[in-house]
Amino acid sequence: MAKKMAKKSAKRAKRSSSTKKSAKKTAKKSPKKSGKRSAKKSSGRKASSAMKSMKKSARRASSAMKSRANKAVKSVKRAARKAPGRARKVMTQVTDAIENAVQSATQAVATTAGTVVGAVESVLPESNNESSSNGGGGGSSSSS
């Protein structure tokens, strides 16, 4: 049994020394050359893909902003086009309202004047009334 153990330990020693040497060789080679290359490639790829995605998002954002600006410009132009027509419409409405107010005021004044003239005529003696209406100077109720 001791012989078997000795053989196994000897094999282990050979394996470990041979694996140690090969591991040392690969360890020496890998960090210097291949590790740097892979790091360079991966970082370059990551940076370029990040830049591409950033550019794409910037394009999307700029196109969205352009469309918003175009919509705003269109709405301003539309409002500017419609403004004179709206102003005319408001002015006609205002003038109509003023004309209606003036007409109603004129009617009220005329009605009041007719009432006053009628009251004065009723108070005046008949002789004065006939001479004033026959004179042709101021027939108030029959002329309008």
C-alpha positions in Angstrom: 0.0 0.0 0.0 2.9 2.3 0.7 4.2 1.7 -2.8 0.9 2.6 -4.3 0.8 5.8 -2.3 4.3 6.7 -3.3 3.5 6.2 -7.0 0.4 8.3 -6.8 2.2 11.1 -5.1 4.9 11.0 -7.7 2.4 11.2 -10.5 0.7 14.1 -8.7 4.0 15.9 -8.4 4.8 15.4 -12.1 1.3 16.6 -13.1 1.5 19.6 -10.9 4.9 20.6 -12.0 4.0 20.2 -15.7 0.7 22.0 -15.2 2.5 24.7 -13.3 5.0 25.3 -16.1 2.3 25.4 -18.7 0.1 27.6 -16.5 3.1 29.9 -16.1 3.7 30.1 -19.8 0.0 30.8 -20.6 -0.2 33.2 -17.7 2.8 35.1 -19.1 1.4 35.2 -22.6 -2.3 35.9 -21.9 -2.3 39.1 -19.9 0.3 40.8 -22.1 -1.1 40.1 -25.5 -4.5 38.4 -25.8 -6.0 40.2 -22.8 -5.1 43.6 -24.1 -6.4 42.7 -27.5 -9.8 41.5 -26.2 -10.1 44.5 -23.9 -9.4 46.9 -26.7 -11.8 45.2 -29.0 -14.6 44.9 -26.5 -14.2 48.5 -25.3 -14.1 49.8 -28.8 -17.2 47.9 -29.7 -19.0 49.0 -26.6 -18.0 52.6 -27.3 -19.0 52.5 -30.9 -22.4 50.9 -30.2 -23.0 53.4 -27.4 -22.2 56.2 -29.7 -24.5 54.8 -32.4 -27.4 54.5 -29.9 -26.8 58.0 -28.7 -26.8 59.3 -32.2 -30.0 57.5 -33.0 -31.7 58.8 -29.9 -30.5 62.3 -30.7 -31.9 62.0 -34.2 -35.2 60.8 -32.9 -35.3 63.6 -30.4 -34.4 66.2 -33.0 -37.0 64.9 -35.4 -39.6 65.1 -32.6 -38.6 68.6 -31.8 -38.7 69.5 -35.5 -42.2 68.2 -35.8 -43.4 70.1 -32.7 -41.8 73.3 -34.0 -43.5 72.8 -37.4 -46.9 72.2 -35.7 -46.4 75.4 -33.7 -45.5 77.4 -36.8 -48.5 76.0 -38.6 -50.8 77.0 -35.8 -49.4 80.5 -35.6 -49.7 80.9 -39.4 -53.3 79.7 -39.3 -54.1 82.1 -36.5 -52.5 85.0 -38.3 -54.5 84.1 -41.5 -57.8 83.9 -39.6 -57.2 87.0 -37.4 -58.3 89.7 -39.9 -61.6 87.8 -40.6 -62.3 87.4 -36.9 -61.5 91.1 -36.3 -64.0 92.0 -39.1 -66.6 89.8 -37.7 -66.2 91.3 -34.2 -66.3 94.8 -35.7 -69.6 94.1 -37.5 -71.1 92.6 -34.4 -70.1 95.7 -32.4 -71.4 98.1 -35.0 -74.7 96.2 -35.2 -75.0 96.4 -31.4 -74.3 100.1 -31.5 -76.8 100.7 -34.3 -79.5 98.7 -32.4 -78.8 100.7 -29.2 -79.0 104.0 -31.1 -82.2 103.0 -32.8 -83.8 102.0 -29.5 -82.6 105.2 -27.9 -84.0 107.2 -30.8 -87.4 105.4 -30.6 -87.5 106.1 -26.8 -86.7 109.8 -27.4 -89.3 110.0 -30.2 -91.9 108.3 -28.1 -91.2 110.6 -25.1 -91.3 113.6 -27.4 -94.6 112.5 -28.9 -96.0 112.0 -25.4 -94.9 115.4 -24.3 -96.3 117.1 -27.4 -99.6 115.3 -26.9 -99.7 116.4 -23.3 -98.9 120.0 -24.3 -101.5 120.1 -27.0 -104.1 118.8 -24.7 -103.4 121.6 -22.2 -103.4 124.4 -24.8 -106.6 126.1 -25.7 -108.3 124.9 -28.9 -107.9 128.1 -30.8 -104.1 127.9 -30.5 -104.1 124.3 -31.5 -106.0 124.8 -34.7 -103.9 127.7 -35.8 -100.6 125.9 -35.2 -101.7 122.8 -37.1 -103.2 124.8 -40.0 -100.1 127.0 -40.2 -98.1 124.0 -41.6 -95.2 124.7 -39.3 -94.8 121.7 -37.2 -97.1 118.7 -37.5 -95.3 116.2 -35.3 -97.4 113.0 -35.2 -98.5 112.9 -38.8 -95.1 113.5 -40.4 -93.3 110.4 -39.1 
